[in-house]
Amino acid sequence: MKIKAGLCLLLSMLSFSCWASERSEQAWALVEQGALLIDVRTPGEFSQGHLTDAANLPLSTVETAFANIDKDTPIVVYCRSGARSGRAMSYLQQEGYTQVHNGGGLEEMLSTKP
């Protein structure tokens, strides 16, 4: 039974990593086409390292920070793991932003950087 559970865990990890790299690869393609690259982590996290050309608009400011960005602008959001960027993406989509993509986490984005 332990082998079966271990195999299931391994397969789920591999599936996640395939999905994760797919979303970050798509994010880079969008950035190369001119999408805004937004880091939604805290300013402290951002200062410890971020993607080149990324703007820091923390998740805690999402209700106001995007106010001057046209709702049809392509946007890629990322954070540490992809969770906060997922919440930012959902919020922005609810507010009418039409081209928002969750690139996932910083390490994930770095691992697929072209």
Phi and psi restraints in degrees (range 20) as a CNS / XPLOR table:
assign (resid 1 and name C) (resid 2 and name N)
       (resid 2 and name CA) (resid 2 and name C) 1.0 -63.5 20.0 2
assign (resid 2 and name N) (resid 2 and name CA)
       (resid 2 and name C) (resid 3 and name N) 1.0 -36.6 20.0 2
assign (resid 2 and name C) (resid 3 and name N)
       (resid 3 and name CA) (resid 3 and name C) 1.0 -64.8 20.0 2
assign (resid 3 and name N) (resid 3 and name CA)
       (resid 3 and name C) (resid 4 and name N) 1.0 -43.0 20.0 2
assign (resid 3 and name C) (resid 4 and name N)
       (resid 4 and name CA) (resid 4 and name C) 1.0 -63.1 20.0 2
assign (resid 4 and name N) (resid 4 and name CA)
       (resid 4 and name C) (resid 5 and name N) 1.0 -43.7 20.0 2
assign (resid 4 and name C) (resid 5 and name N)
       (resid 5 and name CA) (resid 5 and name C) 1.0 -63.9 20.0 2
assign (resid 5 and name N) (resid 5 and name CA)
       (resid 5 and name C) (resid 6 and name N) 1.0 -42.4 20.0 2
assign (resid 5 and name C) (resid 6 and name N)
       (resid 6 and name CA) (resid 6 and name C) 1.0 -63.5 20.0 2
assign (resid 6 and name N) (resid 6 and name CA)
       (resid 6 and name C) (resid 7 and name N) 1.0 -40.4 20.0 2
assign (resid 6 and name C) (resid 7 and name N)
       (resid 7 and name CA) (resid 7 and name C) 1.0 -64.4 20.0 2
assign (resid 7 and name N) (resid 7 and name CA)
       (resid 7 and name C) (resid 8 and name N) 1.0 -42.3 20.0 2
assign (resid 7 and name C) (resid 8 and name N)
       (resid 8 and name CA) (resid 8 and name C) 1.0 -61.8 20.0 2
assign (resid 8 and name N) (resid 8 and name CA)
       (resid 8 and name C) (resid 9 and name N) 1.0 -42.6 20.0 2
assign (resid 8 and name C) (resid 9 and name N)
       (resid 9 and name CA) (resid 9 and name C) 1.0 -62.9 20.0 2
assign (resid 9 and name N) (resid 9 and name CA)
       (resid 9 and name C) (resid 10 and name N) 1.0 -45.1 20.0 2
assign (resid 9 and name C) (resid 10 and name N)
       (resid 10 and name CA) (resid 10 and name C) 1.0 -61.0 20.0 2
assign (resid 10 and name N) (resid 10 and name CA)
       (resid 10 and name C) (resid 11 and name N) 1.0 -45.4 20.0 2
assign (resid 10 and name C) (resid 11 and name N)
       (resid 11 and name CA) (resid 11 and name C) 1.0 -63.2 20.0 2
assign (resid 11 and name N) (resid 11 and name CA)
       (resid 11 and name C) (resid 12 and name N) 1.0 -39.4 20.0 2
assign (resid 11 and name C) (resid 12 and name N)
       (resid 12 and name CA) (resid 12 and name C) 1.0 -67.7 20.0 2
assign (resid 12 and name N) (resid 12 and name CA)
       (resid 12 and name C) (resid 13 and name N) 1.0 -36.5 20.0 2
assign (resid 12 and name C) (resid 13 and name N)
       (resid 13 and name CA) (resid 13 and name C) 1.0 -66.3 20.0 2
assign (resid 13 and name N) (resid 13 and name CA)
       (resid 13 and name C) (resid 14 and name N) 1.0 -42.2 20.0 2
assign (resid 13 and name C) (resid 14 and name N)
       (resid 14 and name CA) (resid 14 and name C) 1.0 -65.2 20.0 2
assign (resid 14 and name N) (resid 14 and name CA)
       (resid 14 and name C) (resid 15 and name N) 1.0 -41.2 20.0 2
assign (resid 14 and name C) (resid 15 and name N)
       (resid 15 and name CA) (resid 15 and name C) 1.0 -62.0 20.0 2
assign (resid 15 and name N) (resid 15 and name CA)
       (resid 15 and name C) (resid 16 and name N) 1.0 -44.2 20.0 2
assign (resid 15 and name C) (resid 16 and name N)
       (resid 16 and name CA) (resid 16 and name C) 1.0 -62.5 20.0 2
assign (resid 16 and name N) (resid 16 and name CA)
       (resid 16 and name C) (resid 17 and name N) 1.0 -43.8 20.0 2
assign (resid 16 and name C) (resid 17 and name N)
       (resid 17 and name CA) (resid 17 and name C) 1.0 -66.7 20.0 2
assign (resid 17 and name N) (resid 17 and name CA)
       (resid 17 and name C) (resid 18 and name N) 1.0 -34.2 20.0 2
assign (resid 17 and name C) (resid 18 and name N)
       (resid 18 and name CA) (resid 18 and name C) 1.0 -65.8 20.0 2
assign (resid 18 and name N) (resid 18 and name CA)
       (resid 18 and name C) (resid 19 and name N) 1.0 -45.1 20.0 2
assign (resid 18 and name C) (resid 19 and name N)
       (resid 19 and name CA) (resid 19 and name C) 1.0 -65.5 20.0 2
assign (resid 19 and name N) (resid 19 and name CA)
       (resid 19 and name C) (resid 20 and name N) 1.0 -42.0 20.0 2
assign (resid 19 and name C) (resid 20 and name N)
       (resid 20 and name CA) (resid 20 and name C) 1.0 -62.2 20.0 2
assign (resid 20 and name N) (resid 20 and name CA)
       (resid 20 and name C) (resid 21 and name N) 1.0 -46.6 20.0 2
assign (resid 20 and name C) (resid 21 and name N)
       (resid 21 and name CA) (resid 21 and name C) 1.0 -68.4 20.0 2
assign (resid 21 and name N) (resid 21 and name CA)
       (resid 21 and name C) (resid 22 and name N) 1.0 -30.6 20.0 2
assign (resid 21 and name C) (resid 22 and name N)
       (resid 22 and name CA) (resid 22 and name C) 1.0 -64.5 20.0 2
assign (resid 22 and name N) (resid 22 and name CA)
       (resid 22 and name C) (resid 23 and name N) 1.0 -43.2 20.0 2
assign (resid 22 and name C) (resid 23 and name N)
       (resid 23 and name CA) (resid 23 and name C) 1.0 -69.0 20.0 2
assign (resid 23 and name N) (resid 23 and name CA)
       (resid 23 and name C) (resid 24 and name N) 1.0 -35.8 20.0 2
assign (resid 23 and name C) (resid 24 and name N)
       (resid 24 and name CA) (resid 24 and name C) 1.0 -74.8 20.0 2
assign (resid 24 and name N) (resid 24 and name CA)
       (resid 24 and name C) (resid 25 and name N) 1.0 -34.8 20.0 2
assign (resid 24 and name C) (resid 25 and name N)
       (resid 25 and name CA) (resid 25 and name C) 1.0 -63.7 20.0 2
assign (resid 25 and name N) (resid 25 and name CA)
       (resid 25 and name C) (resid 26 and name N) 1.0 -41.4 20.0 2
assign (resid 25 and name C) (resid 26 and name N)
       (resid 26 and name CA) (resid 26 and name C) 1.0 -64.4 20.0 2
assign (resid 26 and name N) (resid 26 and name CA)
       (resid 26 and name C) (resid 27 and name N) 1.0 -37.8 20.0 2
assign (resid 26 and name C) (resid 27 and name N)
       (resid 27 and name CA) (resid 27 and name C) 1.0 -60.8 20.0 2
assign (resid 27 and name N) (resid 27 and name CA)
       (resid 27 and name C) (resid 28 and name N) 1.0 -45.1 20.0 2
assign (resid 27 and name C) (resid 28 and name N)
       (resid 28 and name CA) (resid 28 and name C) 1.0 -63.3 20.0 2
assign (resid 28 and name N) (resid 28 and name CA)
       (resid 28 and name C) (resid 29 and name N) 1.0 -38.3 20.0 2
assign (resid 28 and name C) (resid 29 and name N)
       (resid 29 and name CA) (resid 29 and name C) 1.0 -61.2 20.0 2
assign (resid 29 and name N) (resid 29 and name CA)
       (resid 29 and name C) (resid 30 and name N) 1.0 -41.3 20.0 2
assign (resid 29 and name C) (resid 30 and name N)
       (resid 30 and name CA) (resid 30 and name C) 1.0 -66.3 20.0 2
assign (resid 30 and name N) (resid 30 and name CA)
       (resid 30 and name C) (resid 31 and name N) 1.0 -41.2 20.0 2
assign (resid 30 and name C) (resid 31 and name N)
       (resid 31 and name CA) (resid 31 and name C) 1.0 -62.3 20.0 2
assign (resid 31 and name N) (resid 31 and name CA)
       (resid 31 and name C) (resid 32 and name N) 1.0 -42.7 20.0 2
assign (resid 31 and name C) (resid 32 and name N)
       (resid 32 and name CA) (resid 32 and name C) 1.0 -62.4 20.0 2
assign (resid 32 and name N) (resid 32 and name CA)
       (resid 32 and name C) (resid 33 and name N) 1.0 -25.9 20.0 2
assign (resid 32 and name C) (resid 33 and name N)
       (resid 33 and name CA) (resid 33 and name C) 1.0 -88.8 20.0 2
assign (resid 33 and name N) (resid 33 and name CA)
       (resid 33 and name C) (resid 34 and name N) 1.0 2.2 20.0 2
assign (resid 33 and name C) (resid 34 and name N)
       (resid 34 and name CA) (resid 34 and name C) 1.0 109.0 20.0 2
assign (resid 34 and name N) (resid 34 and name CA)
       (resid 34 and name C) (resid 35 and name N) 1.0 5.6 20.0 2
assign (resid 34 and name C) (resid 35 and name N)
       (resid 35 and name CA) (resid 35 and name C) 1.0 -63.3 20.0 2
assign (resid 35 and name N) (resid 35 and name CA)
       (resid 35 and name C) (resid 36 and name N) 1.0 145.7 20.0 2
assign (resid 35 and name C) (resid 36 and name N)
       (resid 36 and name CA) (resid 36 and name C) 1.0 -68.5 20.0 2
assign (resid 36 and name N) (resid 36 and name CA)
       (resid 36 and name C) (resid 37 and name N) 1.0 139.2 20.0 2
assign (resid 36 and name C) (resid 37 and name N)
       (resid 37 and name CA) (resid 37 and name C) 1.0 -108.2 20.0 2
assign (resid 37 and name N) (resid 37 and name CA)
       (resid 37 and name C) (resid 38 and name N) 1.0 114.2 20.0 2
assign (resid 37 and name C) (resid 38 and name N)
       (resid 38 and name CA) (resid 38 and name C) 1.0 -121.0 20.0 2
assign (resid 38 and name N) (resid 38 and name CA)
       (resid 38 and name C) (resid 39 and name N) 1.0 125.0 20.0 2
assign (resid 38 and name C) (resid 39 and name N)
       (resid 39 and name CA) (resid 39 and name C) 1.0 -95.0 20.0 2
assign (resid 39 and name N) (resid 39 and name CA)
       (resid 39 and name C) (resid 40 and name N) 1.0 118.8 20.0 2
assign (resid 39 and name C) (resid 40 and name N)
       (resid 40 and name CA) (resid 40 and name C) 1.0 -98.3 20.0 2
assign (resid 40 and name N) (resid 40 and name CA)
       (resid 40 and name C) (resid 41 and name N) 1.0 14.7 20.0 2
assign (resid 40 and name C) (resid 41 and name N)
       (resid 41 and name CA) (resid 41 and name C) 1.0 -76.5 20.0 2
assign (resid 41 and name N) (resid 41 and name CA)
       (resid 41 and name C) (resid 42 and name N) 1.0 174.6 20.0 2
assign (resid 41 and name C) (resid 42 and name N)
       (resid 42 and name CA) (resid 42 and name C) 1.0 -69.1 20.0 2
assign (resid 42 and name N) (resid 42 and name CA)
       (resid 42 and name C) (resid 43 and name N) 1.0 159.3 20.0 2
assign (resid 42 and name C) (resid 43 and name N)
       (resid 43 and name CA) (resid 43 and name C) 1.0 -57.3 20.0 2
assign (resid 43 and name N) (resid 43 and name CA)
       (resid 43 and name C) (resid 44 and name N) 1.0 -35.8 20.0 2
assign (resid 43 and name C) (resid 44 and name N)
       (resid 44 and name CA) (resid 44 and name C) 1.0 -63.5 20.0 2
assign (resid 44 and name N) (resid 44 and name CA)
       (resid 44 and name C) (resid 45 and name N) 1.0 -44.3 20.0 2
assign (resid 44 and name C) (resid 45 and name N)
       (resid 45 and name CA) (resid 45 and name C) 1.0 -64.1 20.0 2
assign (resid 45 and name N) (resid 45 and name CA)
       (resid 45 and name C) (resid 46 and name N) 1.0 -42.9 20.0 2
assign (resid 45 and name C) (resid 46 and name N)
       (resid 46 and name CA) (resid 46 and name C) 1.0 -59.6 20.0 2
assign (resid 46 and name N) (resid 46 and name CA)
       (resid 46 and name C) (resid 47 and name N) 1.0 -41.8 20.0 2
assign (resid 46 and name C) (resid 47 and name N)
       (resid 47 and name CA) (resid 47 and name C) 1.0 -67.8 20.0 2
assign (resid 47 and name N) (resid 47 and name CA)
       (resid 47 and name C) (resid 48 and name N) 1.0 -20.2 20.0 2
assign (resid 47 and name C) (resid 48 and name N)
       (resid 48 and name CA) (resid 48 and name C) 1.0 -83.3 20.0 2
assign (resid 48 and name N) (resid 48 and name CA)
       (resid 48 and name C) (resid 49 and name N) 1.0 -4.9 20.0 2
assign (resid 48 and name C) (resid 49 and name N)
       (resid 49 and name CA) (resid 49 and name C) 1.0 144.6 20.0 2
assign (resid 49 and name N) (resid 49 and name CA)
       (resid 49 and name C) (resid 50 and name N) 1.0 137.8 20.0 2
assign (resid 49 and name C) (resid 50 and name N)
       (resid 50 and name CA) (resid 50 and name C) 1.0 -155.8 20.0 2
assign (resid 50 and name N) (resid 50 and name CA)
       (resid 50 and name C) (resid 51 and name N) 1.0 171.9 20.0 2
assign (resid 50 and name C) (resid 51 and name N)
       (resid 51 and name CA) (resid 51 and name C) 1.0 -75.1 20.0 2
assign (resid 51 and name N) (resid 51 and name CA)
       (resid 51 and name C) (resid 52 and name N) 1.0 143.2 20.0 2
assign (resid 51 and name C) (resid 52 and name N)
       (resid 52 and name CA) (resid 52 and name C) 1.0 -56.8 20.0 2
assign (resid 52 and name N) (resid 52 and name CA)
       (resid 52 and name C) (resid 53 and name N) 1.0 136.8 20.0 2
assign (resid 52 and name C) (resid 53 and name N)
       (resid 53 and name CA) (resid 53 and name C) 1.0 72.5 20.0 2
assign (resid 53 and name N) (resid 53 and name CA)
       (resid 53 and name C) (resid 54 and name N) 1.0 7.6 20.0 2
assign (resid 53 and name C) (resid 54 and name N)
       (resid 54 and name CA) (resid 54 and name C) 1.0 -80.1 20.0 2
assign (resid 54 and name N) (resid 54 and name CA)
       (resid 54 and name C) (resid 55 and name N) 1.0 142.2 20.0 2
assign (resid 54 and name C) (resid 55 and name N)
       (resid 55 and name CA) (resid 55 and name C) 1.0 -97.7 20.0 2
assign (resid 55 and name N) (resid 55 and name CA)
       (resid 55 and name C) (resid 56 and name N) 1.0 146.8 20.0 2
assign (resid 55 and name C) (resid 56 and name N)
       (resid 56 and name CA) (resid 56 and name C) 1.0 -100.7 20.0 2
assign (resid 56 and name N) (resid 56 and name CA)
       (resid 56 and name C) (resid 57 and name N) 1.0 106.0 20.0 2
assign (resid 56 and name C) (resid 57 and name N)
       (resid 57 and name CA) (resid 57 and name C) 1.0 -124.0 20.0 2
assign (resid 57 and name N) (resid 57 and name CA)
       (resid 57 and name C) (resid 58 and name N) 1.0 89.2 20.0 2
assign (resid 57 and name C) (resid 58 and name N)
       (resid 58 and name CA) (resid 58 and name C) 1.0 -55.5 20.0 2
assign (resid 58 and name N) (resid 58 and name CA)
       (resid 58 and name C) (resid 59 and name N) 1.0 148.5 20.0 2
assign (resid 58 and name C) (resid 59 and name N)
       (resid 59 and name CA) (resid 59 and name C) 1.0 -53.6 20.0 2
assign (resid 59 and name N) (resid 59 and name CA)
       (resid 59 and name C) (resid 60 and name N) 1.0 -36.3 20.0 2
assign (resid 59 and name C) (resid 60 and name N)
       (resid 60 and name CA) (resid 60 and name C) 1.0 -63.5 20.0 2
assign (resid 60 and name N) (resid 60 and name CA)
       (resid 60 and name C) (resid 61 and name N) 1.0 -15.1 20.0 2
assign (resid 60 and name C) (resid 61 and name N)
       (resid 61 and name CA) (resid 61 and name C) 1.0 -110.6 20.0 2
assign (resid 61 and name N) (resid 61 and name CA)
       (resid 61 and name C) (resid 62 and name N) 1.0 8.6 20.0 2
assign (resid 61 and name C) (resid 62 and name N)
       (resid 62 and name CA) (resid 62 and name C) 1.0 -58.0 20.0 2
assign (resid 62 and name N) (resid 62 and name CA)
       (resid 62 and name C) (resid 63 and name N) 1.0 -30.3 20.0 2
assign (resid 62 and name C) (resid 63 and name N)
       (resid 63 and name CA) (resid 63 and name C) 1.0 -67.9 20.0 2
assign (resid 63 and name N) (resid 63 and name CA)
       (resid 63 and name C) (resid 64 and name N) 1.0 -22.6 20.0 2
assign (resid 63 and name C) (resid 64 and name N)
       (resid 64 and name CA) (resid 64 and name C) 1.0 -120.2 20.0 2
assign (resid 64 and name N) (resid 64 and name CA)
       (resid 64 and name C) (resid 65 and name N) 1.0 -29.5 20.0 2
assign (resid 64 and name C) (resid 65 and name N)
       (resid 65 and name CA) (resid 65 and name C) 1.0 -64.8 20.0 2
assign (resid 65 and name N) (resid 65 and name CA)
       (resid 65 and name C) (resid 66 and name N) 1.0 -27.5 20.0 2
assign (resid 65 and name C) (resid 66 and name N)
       (resid 66 and name CA) (resid 66 and name C) 1.0 -94.8 20.0 2
assign (resid 66 and name N) (resid 66 and name CA)
       (resid 66 and name C) (resid 67 and name N) 1.0 4.3 20.0 2
assign (resid 66 and name C) (resid 67 and name N)
       (resid 67 and name CA) (resid 67 and name C) 1.0 -57.2 20.0 2
assign (resid 67 and name N) (resid 67 and name CA)
       (resid 67 and name C) (resid 68 and name N) 1.0 -32.8 20.0 2
assign (resid 67 and name C) (resid 68 and name N)
       (resid 68 and name CA) (resid 68 and name C) 1.0 -94.6 20.0 2
assign (resid 68 and name N) (resid 68 and name CA)
       (resid 68 and name C) (resid 69 and name N) 1.0 9.2 20.0 2
assign (resid 68 and name C) (resid 69 and name N)
       (resid 69 and name CA) (resid 69 and name C) 1.0 -101.5 20.0 2
assign (resid 69 and name N) (resid 69 and name CA)
       (resid 69 and name C) (resid 70 and name N) 1.0 125.2 20.0 2
assign (resid 69 and name C) (resid 70 and name N)
       (resid 70 and name CA) (resid 70 and name C) 1.0 -56.4 20.0 2
assign (resid 70 and name N) (resid 70 and name CA)
       (resid 70 and name C) (resid 71 and name N) 1.0 139.4 20.0 2
assign (resid 70 and name C) (resid 71 and name N)
       (resid 71 and name CA) (resid 71 and name C) 1.0 -69.7 20.0 2
assign (resid 71 and name N) (resid 71 and name CA)
       (resid 71 and name C) (resid 72 and name N) 1.0 -10.8 20.0 2
assign (resid 71 and name C) (resid 72 and name N)
       (resid 72 and name CA) (resid 72 and name C) 1.0 -100.8 20.0 2
assign (resid 72 and name N) (resid 72 and name CA)
       (resid 72 and name C) (resid 73 and name N) 1.0 3.7 20.0 2
assign (resid 72 and name C) (resid 73 and name N)
       (resid 73 and name CA) (resid 73 and name C) 1.0 -72.0 20.0 2
assign (resid 73 and name N) (resid 73 and name CA)
       (resid 73 and name C) (resid 74 and name N) 1.0 131.3 20.0 2
assign (resid 73 and name C) (resid 74 and name N)
       (resid 74 and name CA) (resid 74 and name C) 1.0 -66.6 20.0 2
assign (resid 74 and name N) (resid 74 and name CA)
       (resid 74 and name C) (resid 75 and name N) 1.0 130.8 20.0 2
assign (resid 74 and name C) (resid 75 and name N)
       (resid 75 and name CA) (resid 75 and name C) 1.0 -133.7 20.0 2
assign (resid 75 and name N) (resid 75 and name CA)
       (resid 75 and name C) (resid 76 and name N) 1.0 134.2 20.0 2
assign (resid 75 and name C) (resid 76 and name N)
       (resid 76 and name CA) (resid 76 and name C) 1.0 -114.8 20.0 2
assign (resid 76 and name N) (resid 76 and name CA)
       (resid 76 and name C) (resid 77 and name N) 1.0 125.1 20.0 2
assign (resid 76 and name C) (resid 77 and name N)
       (resid 77 and name CA) (resid 77 and name C) 1.0 -110.8 20.0 2
assign (resid 77 and name N) (resid 77 and name CA)
       (resid 77 and name C) (resid 78 and name N) 1.0 146.5 20.0 2
assign (resid 77 and name C) (resid 78 and name N)
       (resid 78 and name CA) (resid 78 and name C) 1.0 -147.4 20.0 2
assign (resid 78 and name N) (resid 78 and name CA)
       (resid 78 and name C) (resid 79 and name N) 1.0 164.7 20.0 2
assign (resid 78 and name C) (resid 79 and name N)
       (resid 79 and name CA) (resid 79 and name C) 1.0 -146.3 20.0 2
assign (resid 79 and name N) (resid 79 and name CA)
       (resid 79 and name C) (resid 80 and name N) 1.0 -139.9 20.0 2
assign (resid 79 and name C) (resid 80 and name N)
       (resid 80 and name CA) (resid 80 and name C) 1.0 -85.4 20.0 2
assign (resid 80 and name N) (resid 80 and name CA)
       (resid 80 and name C) (resid 81 and name N) 1.0 -43.5 20.0 2
assign (resid 80 and name C) (resid 81 and name N)
       (resid 81 and name CA) (resid 81 and name C) 1.0 -123.4 20.0 2
assign (resid 81 and name N) (resid 81 and name CA)
       (resid 81 and name C) (resid 82 and name N) 1.0 -15.3 20.0 2
assign (resid 81 and name C) (resid 82 and name N)
       (resid 82 and name CA) (resid 82 and name C) 1.0 108.2 20.0 2
assign (resid 82 and name N) (resid 82 and name CA)
       (resid 82 and name C) (resid 83 and name N) 1.0 -11.1 20.0 2
assign (resid 82 and name C) (resid 83 and name N)
       (resid 83 and name CA) (resid 83 and name C) 1.0 -73.8 20.0 2
assign (resid 83 and name N) (resid 83 and name CA)
       (resid 83 and name C) (resid 84 and name N) 1.0 -51.7 20.0 2
assign (resid 83 and name C) (resid 84 and name N)
       (resid 84 and name CA) (resid 84 and name C) 1.0 -65.1 20.0 2
assign (resid 84 and name N) (resid 84 and name CA)
       (resid 84 and name C) (resid 85 and name N) 1.0 -38.3 20.0 2
assign (resid 84 and name C) (resid 85 and name N)
       (resid 85 and name CA) (resid 85 and name C) 1.0 -66.4 20.0 2
assign (resid 85 and name N) (resid 85 and name CA)
       (resid 85 and name C) (resid 86 and name N) 1.0 -31.8 20.0 2
assign (resid 85 and name C) (resid 86 and name N)
       (resid 86 and name CA) (resid 86 and name C) 1.0 -64.9 20.0 2
assign (resid 86 and name N) (resid 86 and name CA)
       (resid 86 and name C) (resid 87 and name N) 1.0 -41.6 20.0 2
assign (resid 86 and name C) (resid 87 and name N)
       (resid 87 and name CA) (resid 87 and name C) 1.0 -66.0 20.0 2
assign (resid 87 and name N) (resid 87 and name CA)
       (resid 87 and name C) (resid 88 and name N) 1.0 -41.0 20.0 2
assign (resid 87 and name C) (resid 88 and name N)
       (resid 88 and name CA) (resid 88 and name C) 1.0 -62.1 20.0 2
assign (resid 88 and name N) (resid 88 and name CA)
       (resid 88 and name C) (resid 89 and name N) 1.0 -44.7 20.0 2
assign (resid 88 and name C) (resid 89 and name N)
       (resid 89 and name CA) (resid 89 and name C) 1.0 -60.0 20.0 2
assign (resid 89 and name N) (resid 89 and name CA)
       (resid 89 and name C) (resid 90 and name N) 1.0 -46.7 20.0 2
assign (resid 89 and name C) (resid 90 and name N)
       (resid 90 and name CA) (resid 90 and name C) 1.0 -59.8 20.0 2
assign (resid 90 and name N) (resid 90 and name CA)
       (resid 90 and name C) (resid 91 and name N) 1.0 -45.0 20.0 2
assign (resid 90 and name C) (resid 91 and name N)
       (resid 91 and name CA) (resid 91 and name C) 1.0 -62.0 20.0 2
assign (resid 91 and name N) (resid 91 and name CA)
       (resid 91 and name C) (resid 92 and name N) 1.0 -47.8 20.0 2
assign (resid 91 and name C) (resid 92 and name N)
       (resid 92 and name CA) (resid 92 and name C) 1.0 -62.5 20.0 2
assign (resid 92 and name N) (resid 92 and name CA)
       (resid 92 and name C) (resid 93 and name N) 1.0 -40.4 20.0 2
assign (resid 92 and name C) (resid 93 and name N)
       (resid 93 and name CA) (resid 93 and name C) 1.0 -62.8 20.0 2
assign (resid 93 and name N) (resid 93 and name CA)
       (resid 93 and name C) (resid 94 and name N) 1.0 -40.6 20.0 2
assign (resid 93 and name C) (resid 94 and name N)
       (resid 94 and name CA) (resid 94 and name C) 1.0 -63.1 20.0 2
assign (resid 94 and name N) (resid 94 and name CA)
       (resid 94 and name C) (resid 95 and name N) 1.0 -29.3 20.0 2
assign (resid 94 and name C) (resid 95 and name N)
       (resid 95 and name CA) (resid 95 and name C) 1.0 -85.7 20.0 2
assign (resid 95 and name N) (resid 95 and name CA)
       (resid 95 and name C) (resid 96 and name N) 1.0 0.1 20.0 2
assign (resid 95 and name C) (resid 96 and name N)
       (resid 96 and name CA) (resid 96 and name C) 1.0 102.7 20.0 2
assign (resid 96 and name N) (resid 96 and name CA)
       (resid 96 and name C) (resid 97 and name N) 1.0 5.0 20.0 2
assign (resid 96 and name C) (resid 97 and name N)
       (resid 97 and name CA) (resid 97 and name C) 1.0 -71.5 20.0 2
assign (resid 97 and name N) (resid 97 and name CA)
       (resid 97 and name C) (resid 98 and name N) 1.0 129.4 20.0 2
assign (resid 97 and name C) (resid 98 and name N)
       (resid 98 and name CA) (resid 98 and name C) 1.0 -99.3 20.0 2
assign (resid 98 and name N) (resid 98 and name CA)
       (resid 98 and name C) (resid 99 and name N) 1.0 -16.0 20.0 2
assign (resid 98 and name C) (resid 99 and name N)
       (resid 99 and name CA) (resid 99 and name C) 1.0 -132.6 20.0 2
assign (resid 99 and name N) (resid 99 and name CA)
       (resid 99 and name C) (resid 100 and name N) 1.0 63.3 20.0 2
assign (resid 99 and name C) (resid 100 and name N)
       (resid 100 and name CA) (resid 100 and name C) 1.0 -110.1 20.0 2
assign (resid 100 and name N) (resid 100 and name CA)
       (resid 100 and name C) (resid 101 and name N) 1.0 133.7 20.0 2
assign (resid 100 and name C) (resid 101 and name N)
       (resid 101 and name CA) (resid 101 and name C) 1.0 -128.7 20.0 2
assign (resid 101 and name N) (resid 101 and name CA)
       (resid 101 and name C) (resid 102 and name N) 1.0 135.3 20.0 2
assign (resid 101 and name C) (resid 102 and name N)
       (resid 102 and name CA) (resid 102 and name C) 1.0 -87.9 20.0 2
assign (resid 102 and name N) (resid 102 and name CA)
       (resid 102 and name C) (resid 103 and name N) 1.0 110.0 20.0 2
assign (resid 102 and name C) (resid 103 and name N)
       (resid 103 and name CA) (resid 103 and name C) 1.0 -79.3 20.0 2
assign (resid 103 and name N) (resid 103 and name CA)
       (resid 103 and name C) (resid 104 and name N) 1.0 -11.4 20.0 2
assign (resid 103 and name C) (resid 104 and name N)
       (resid 104 and name CA) (resid 104 and name C) 1.0 96.7 20.0 2
assign (resid 104 and name N) (resid 104 and name CA)
       (resid 104 and name C) (resid 105 and name N) 1.0 -141.7 20.0 2
assign (resid 104 and name C) (resid 105 and name N)
       (resid 105 and name CA) (resid 105 and name C) 1.0 -96.9 20.0 2
assign (resid 105 and name N) (resid 105 and name CA)
       (resid 105 and name C) (resid 106 and name N) 1.0 162.8 20.0 2
assign (resid 105 and name C) (resid 106 and name N)
       (resid 106 and name CA) (resid 106 and name C) 1.0 -56.4 20.0 2
assign (resid 106 and name N) (resid 106 and name CA)
       (resid 106 and name C) (resid 107 and name N) 1.0 -51.3 20.0 2
assign (resid 106 and name C) (resid 107 and name N)
       (resid 107 and name CA) (resid 107 and name C) 1.0 -62.4 20.0 2
assign (resid 107 and name N) (resid 107 and name CA)
       (resid 107 and name C) (resid 108 and name N) 1.0 -39.1 20.0 2
assign (resid 107 and name C) (resid 108 and name N)
       (resid 108 and name CA) (resid 108 and name C) 1.0 -60.8 20.0 2
assign (resid 108 and name N) (resid 108 and name CA)
       (resid 108 and name C) (resid 109 and name N) 1.0 -45.8 20.0 2
assign (resid 108 and name C) (resid 109 and name N)
       (resid 109 and name CA) (resid 109 and name C) 1.0 -63.9 20.0 2
assign (resid 109 and name N) (resid 109 and name CA)
       (resid 109 and name C) (resid 110 and name N) 1.0 -42.7 20.0 2
assign (resid 109 and name C) (resid 110 and name N)
       (resid 110 and name CA) (resid 110 and name C) 1.0 -63.3 20.0 2
assign (resid 110 and name N) (resid 110 and name CA)
       (resid 110 and name C) (resid 111 and name N) 1.0 -35.1 20.0 2
assign (resid 110 and name C) (resid 111 and name N)
       (resid 111 and name CA) (resid 111 and name C) 1.0 -70.0 20.0 2
assign (resid 111 and name N) (resid 111 and name CA)
       (resid 111 and name C) (resid 112 and name N) 1.0 -19.3 20.0 2
assign (resid 111 and name C) (resid 112 and name N)
       (resid 112 and name CA) (resid 112 and name C) 1.0 -116.0 20.0 2
assign (resid 112 and name N) (resid 112 and name CA)
       (resid 112 and name C) (resid 113 and name N) 1.0 9.0 20.0 2
assign (resid 112 and name C) (resid 113 and name N)
       (resid 113 and name CA) (resid 113 and name C) 1.0 -59.9 20.0 2
assign (resid 113 and name N) (resid 113 and name CA)
       (resid 113 and name C) (resid 114 and name N) 1.0 129.1 20.0 2
